[in-house]
Amino acid sequence: MNWISNYVRPKINSLFSRREVPENLWTKCDQCGTMLFHRELSENLNVCTNCDHHMQITPRARFEALFDNGTFTEVSVPQPVADPLQFRDQKRYPDRLRTAQRNTGEKEAMLVAEGEIGRTPIIAAAQDFSFMGGSMGMYVGNAIIAAATRAVETKRPLVLFSAAGGARMQEGILSLMQMPRTTVAVEMLREAGLPYIVVLTHPTTGGVTASYAMLGDIQISEPNALICFAGPRVIEQTIREKLPEGFQRAEYLLDHGMLDRVTHRKELRNELITVVRMLLGLPPAVQGDLPPPAEGPEKQKAETAEIAETLVTQDTTA
């Protein structure tokens, strides 16, 4: 046995040819610091398996978990004028948009889709916090109007998932104008008698909270989500007082009447099915596919008689 060839050389080769582990295989929980394997985290809907902390999830991943069999159709959204104010801070606004599009793989901060949950047709819209903080610009306003218009056309309820840092400063007053525009879109749903359900996720702040995010017929939130107009740090600096524990978190707002429910992400789909069907006046959803009904008694008797006749014939022949 040549130990140099059989042992030393393979050992040296393995040291120099060792593959680097991709950085996106593990995610650190913001709450408890646990390192979570990406596949395990994805199967748990981006909820920490150690402390149950609800981490951010993309609209596309949320829709795949929400709709039946993960099947949905995107609703087209009119594209607004690009960079109407020619805004520039440390970077040009179009450069920031291109960077966000490259990092997220999405065109903008909101995705609108239609499909079925529990065999109940709905329209859904979800904000992407990873796209410039989910900020509300003209595209987001157009997306909500497109979602409401499609809901009225198809007579379907609208379910909206909010996640935003507020209005998009690069669009200035044009961004703030989306607050009344989206409010009008919600009124379209009310006039058509269609349910509008809002699911507030972490964080929902600023002008989004001050407009369409708090106008739902039912207000549901994920656990420990920050929901506010001005953040707690700004309020503390203004009033110079210490705020209560958990101030502006979902559980605190539920206790003070601003929310109807706080629901775990893994239970959210079933709750939305129940709420949507209740508001539409439909019977409870079927929880699973039932087996085919048994054959009628007459057919069963005929088959039994045929089997008996066959047996008698065999005995006679024998």
C-alpha positions as CSV (number, residue, x, y, z in Angstrom):
1,M,0.0,0.0,0.0
2,N,1.4,3.3,-1.1
3,W,0.3,5.7,1.7
4,I,1.5,8.8,-0.1
5,S,-0.7,8.1,-3.2
6,N,-3.6,6.6,-1.4
7,Y,-3.9,8.9,1.6
8,V,-1.7,12.0,1.5
9,R,-2.4,13.1,-2.1
10,P,-6.3,12.7,-1.9
11,K,-6.2,14.6,1.4
12,I,-4.2,17.5,-0.1
13,N,-6.5,17.6,-3.2
14,S,-9.6,17.7,-1.0
15,L,-8.3,20.7,0.9
16,F,-7.6,22.7,-2.2
17,S,-10.7,21.7,-4.2
18,R,-13.1,22.1,-1.3
19,R,-16.3,23.8,-2.5
20,E,-17.5,26.9,-0.7
21,V,-21.0,26.6,0.9
22,P,-23.4,29.0,-0.8
23,E,-24.4,31.9,1.5
24,N,-28.2,31.5,0.8
25,L,-28.4,28.0,2.3
26,W,-28.8,29.3,5.9
27,T,-30.9,32.2,7.3
28,K,-30.4,33.7,10.7
29,C,-33.6,34.4,12.7
30,D,-33.9,38.1,13.6
31,Q,-35.6,37.3,16.9
32,C,-33.6,34.4,18.5
33,G,-30.5,34.2,16.2
34,T,-31.0,30.6,15.3
35,M,-29.4,29.5,12.0
36,L,-32.2,28.0,9.9
37,F,-31.7,25.7,6.8
38,H,-33.4,27.3,3.8
39,R,-35.4,24.3,2.8
40,E,-36.8,23.8,6.4
41,L,-37.5,27.5,6.6
42,S,-39.4,27.5,3.3
43,E,-41.5,24.5,4.2
44,N,-42.5,26.3,7.4
45,L,-43.6,29.4,5.5
46,N,-40.6,31.5,6.7
47,V,-41.6,31.1,10.3
48,C,-38.7,30.3,12.7
49,T,-38.9,26.7,13.9
50,N,-37.3,27.6,17.2
51,C,-39.1,30.8,18.4
52,D,-42.0,31.0,16.0
53,H,-40.9,34.4,14.8
54,H,-42.7,35.4,11.5
55,M,-40.0,36.4,9.0
56,Q,-40.6,38.3,5.8
57,I,-42.0,36.3,2.9
58,T,-42.3,37.3,-0.8
59,P,-45.7,37.8,-2.4
60,R,-45.0,35.0,-4.9
61,A,-44.2,32.5,-2.1
62,R,-47.2,33.6,-0.1
63,F,-49.5,33.1,-3.0
64,E,-48.1,29.6,-3.7
65,A,-49.0,28.7,-0.1
66,L,-52.4,30.5,-0.2
67,F,-54.0,29.4,-3.5
68,D,-55.3,25.9,-4.2
69,N,-52.4,23.8,-5.5
70,G,-50.3,26.9,-5.6
71,T,-51.9,27.9,-8.9
72,F,-52.8,31.5,-9.6
73,T,-52.9,34.0,-12.5
74,E,-51.3,37.4,-12.3
75,V,-53.5,40.4,-12.9
76,S,-51.8,43.0,-15.2
77,V,-51.1,46.4,-13.7
78,P,-50.8,49.6,-15.7
79,Q,-47.2,50.9,-15.7
80,P,-46.9,54.5,-14.5
81,V,-44.5,57.2,-15.8
82,A,-41.0,56.3,-14.8
83,D,-39.2,58.9,-12.6
84,P,-41.7,61.8,-13.1
85,L,-39.8,64.1,-10.7
86,Q,-36.3,63.3,-12.0
87,F,-35.4,62.5,-8.4
88,R,-31.9,61.9,-7.3
89,D,-30.4,61.4,-3.8
90,Q,-27.2,59.3,-3.4
91,K,-28.5,57.4,-6.5
92,R,-30.8,58.1,-9.4
93,Y,-34.3,56.8,-8.8
94,P,-34.3,54.6,-12.0
95,D,-31.0,53.0,-10.7
96,R,-32.7,52.2,-7.4
97,L,-35.6,50.6,-9.2
98,R,-33.3,48.5,-11.4
99,T,-31.3,47.3,-8.4
100,A,-34.6,46.3,-6.6
101,Q,-35.9,44.5,-9.7
102,R,-32.6,42.6,-10.0
103,N,-32.5,41.6,-6.4
104,T,-36.2,40.6,-6.1
105,G,-37.0,39.4,-9.6
106,E,-40.2,41.4,-9.5
107,K,-41.3,44.5,-11.5
108,E,-42.5,46.4,-8.5
109,A,-43.5,46.4,-4.8
110,M,-46.9,44.8,-5.3
111,L,-48.1,41.6,-6.9
112,V,-51.8,41.1,-7.9
113,A,-53.2,37.6,-8.7
114,E,-56.5,35.8,-9.0
115,G,-57.2,32.2,-8.1
116,E,-59.1,30.0,-5.7
117,I,-58.7,29.3,-2.0
118,G,-60.8,26.3,-0.8
119,R,-62.5,26.4,-4.2
120,T,-63.6,29.9,-3.5
121,P,-62.5,32.4,-6.2
122,I,-60.7,35.6,-4.9
123,I,-58.5,38.4,-6.0
124,A,-55.3,38.9,-3.9
125,A,-52.7,41.6,-3.7
126,A,-49.5,41.5,-1.7
127,Q,-46.7,44.0,-1.0
128,D,-43.1,43.0,-1.2
129,F,-41.1,44.6,1.7
130,S,-37.8,43.5,0.0
131,F,-38.6,45.9,-2.9
132,M,-37.6,49.3,-1.6
133,G,-39.2,48.6,1.7
134,G,-42.6,47.9,0.0
135,S,-43.0,51.7,-0.3
136,M,-46.2,53.0,-1.8
137,G,-45.6,54.6,-5.1
138,M,-47.7,55.2,-8.2
139,Y,-47.4,51.5,-9.3
140,V,-48.7,50.3,-5.9
141,G,-51.7,52.7,-6.3
142,N,-52.3,51.4,-9.8
143,A,-52.0,47.8,-8.5
144,I,-54.7,48.3,-5.9
145,I,-57.0,50.0,-8.4
146,A,-56.5,47.1,-10.8
147,A,-57.2,44.6,-8.1
148,A,-60.4,46.3,-7.0
149,T,-61.5,46.8,-10.7
150,R,-60.9,43.1,-11.4
151,A,-62.7,42.1,-8.2
152,V,-65.8,44.1,-9.2
153,E,-65.7,42.7,-12.8
154,T,-65.6,39.1,-11.6
155,K,-67.6,39.7,-8.4
156,R,-64.9,38.3,-6.2
157,P,-63.7,39.4,-2.8
158,L,-60.3,41.2,-2.5
159,V,-57.7,40.0,0.1
160,L,-54.8,42.3,0.5
161,F,-51.5,41.6,2.4
162,S,-49.8,44.8,3.5
163,A,-46.1,45.2,4.2
164,A,-44.6,48.7,3.8
165,G,-42.4,51.4,5.3
166,G,-44.9,54.0,4.0
167,A,-45.0,56.3,1.0
168,R,-42.1,56.4,-1.6
169,M,-40.2,59.6,-1.1
170,Q,-38.7,59.5,-4.6
171,E,-42.2,60.2,-6.0
172,G,-43.0,63.0,-3.6
173,I,-46.6,64.3,-3.7
174,L,-47.5,61.8,-6.4
175,S,-46.9,59.0,-3.9
176,L,-49.1,60.7,-1.3
177,M,-51.8,61.0,-3.9
178,Q,-52.1,57.2,-3.8
179,M,-53.8,57.4,-0.4
180,P,-57.0,59.0,-1.7
181,R,-56.8,56.9,-4.9
182,T,-56.7,53.6,-3.0
183,T,-59.4,54.8,-0.7
184,V,-61.7,55.3,-3.7
185,A,-60.8,51.8,-4.9
186,V,-61.9,50.4,-1.6
187,E,-65.2,52.3,-1.9
188,M,-65.7,50.6,-5.3
189,L,-65.7,47.3,-3.5
190,R,-68.1,48.5,-0.8
191,E,-70.6,49.8,-3.4
192,A,-70.4,46.5,-5.2
193,G,-71.1,44.7,-1.9
194,L,-67.8,42.7,-2.1
195,P,-65.7,41.8,1.0
196,Y,-62.4,43.5,1.4
197,I,-60.1,41.7,3.9
198,V,-56.7,43.1,5.0
199,V,-53.9,41.0,6.4
200,L,-51.4,43.2,8.0
201,T,-47.8,41.8,8.1
202,H,-44.6,43.1,9.7
203,P,-44.1,46.0,9.2
204,T,-47.1,48.1,8.0
205,T,-46.4,51.8,8.6
206,G,-46.8,55.3,7.4
207,G,-49.2,56.3,4.6
208,V,-50.1,52.7,4.0
209,T,-51.5,52.4,7.5
210,A,-53.3,55.7,7.0
211,S,-55.1,54.5,3.9
212,Y,-56.0,51.2,2.4
213,A,-54.4,49.0,5.1
214,M,-56.9,50.0,7.8
215,L,-60.1,50.1,5.7
216,G,-60.8,46.4,5.6
217,D,-64.1,44.8,6.5
218,I,-62.0,42.4,8.5
219,Q,-58.6,43.3,9.9
220,I,-56.3,40.3,10.4
221,S,-52.6,40.5,11.5
222,E,-49.7,38.1,11.8
223,P,-48.2,37.7,15.3
224,N,-46.0,40.5,16.6
225,A,-46.3,42.6,13.5
226,L,-45.5,46.3,13.8
227,I,-48.5,48.4,12.7
228,C,-48.4,52.1,13.1
229,F,-48.2,55.5,11.4
230,A,-45.2,57.0,13.2
231,G,-42.8,54.5,14.7
232,P,-42.4,54.1,18.5
233,R,-39.0,55.7,18.5
234,V,-40.3,58.9,16.9
235,I,-43.2,59.0,19.4
236,E,-40.9,58.5,22.4
237,Q,-38.6,61.3,21.2
238,T,-41.7,63.6,20.6
239,I,-43.5,63.0,23.9
240,R,-40.4,62.2,25.9
241,E,-42.1,59.3,27.7
242,K,-41.5,55.6,27.8
243,L,-44.1,53.7,25.7
244,P,-46.0,50.6,27.1
245,E,-44.5,47.2,26.4
246,G,-45.4,45.8,23.0
247,F,-46.8,49.2,21.9
248,Q,-48.0,49.2,18.3
249,R,-47.6,45.5,18.0
250,A,-50.4,43.3,16.7
251,E,-51.3,41.8,20.1
252,Y,-51.5,45.3,21.7
253,L,-53.7,46.6,18.9
254,L,-56.0,43.6,19.1
255,D,-56.5,44.2,22.8
256,H,-57.3,47.9,22.1
257,G,-59.8,47.2,19.3
258,M,-57.9,48.1,16.1
259,L,-57.7,44.5,14.9
260,D,-60.2,41.7,14.6
261,R,-57.8,38.7,14.7
262,V,-54.1,37.8,15.1
263,T,-53.5,34.6,13.2
264,H,-50.4,32.4,12.8
265,R,-49.2,32.3,9.2
266,K,-49.7,28.5,8.9
267,E,-53.4,28.9,10.0
268,L,-54.0,31.9,7.9
269,R,-55.2,30.1,4.7
270,N,-57.9,28.2,6.6
271,E,-59.1,31.3,8.4
272,L,-59.3,33.3,5.2
273,I,-61.3,30.6,3.6
274,T,-63.8,30.6,6.5
275,V,-64.0,34.4,6.6
276,V,-64.5,34.8,2.9
277,R,-67.2,32.2,2.6
278,M,-68.9,33.6,5.6
279,L,-69.0,37.1,4.2
280,L,-70.2,35.8,0.8
281,G,-73.0,33.8,2.5
282,L,-71.7,30.5,1.3
283,P,-71.7,27.2,3.2
284,P,-68.5,26.0,5.0
285,A,-65.8,24.8,2.7
286,V,-65.2,21.1,2.0
287,Q,-62.0,20.3,3.9
288,G,-61.1,17.4,1.6
289,D,-62.1,15.4,-1.4
290,L,-64.7,12.8,-0.5
291,P,-64.6,9.3,-2.0
292,P,-67.1,8.5,-4.8
293,P,-70.5,7.5,-3.5
294,A,-71.3,3.8,-3.1
295,E,-73.3,2.1,-5.9
296,G,-77.1,2.0,-5.6
297,P,-78.8,-0.9,-3.9
298,E,-80.4,-2.2,-7.1
299,K,-77.0,-2.4,-8.9
300,Q,-75.5,-4.1,-5.9
301,K,-78.3,-6.7,-5.9
302,A,-77.8,-7.4,-9.6
303,E,-74.1,-7.9,-9.1
304,T,-74.7,-10.3,-6.1
305,A,-77.2,-12.3,-8.2
306,E,-74.8,-12.5,-11.1
307,I,-72.0,-13.8,-8.8
308,A,-74.3,-16.4,-7.2
309,E,-75.5,-17.6,-10.6
310,T,-71.9,-18.0,-11.7
311,L,-71.1,-20.1,-8.6
312,V,-74.2,-22.3,-9.1
313,T,-73.2,-22.9,-12.7
314,Q,-69.7,-23.9,-11.7
315,D,-71.0,-26.3,-9.1
316,T,-73.4,-27.9,-11.6
317,T,-70.7,-28.3,-14.2
318,A,-68.4,-29.9,-11.7
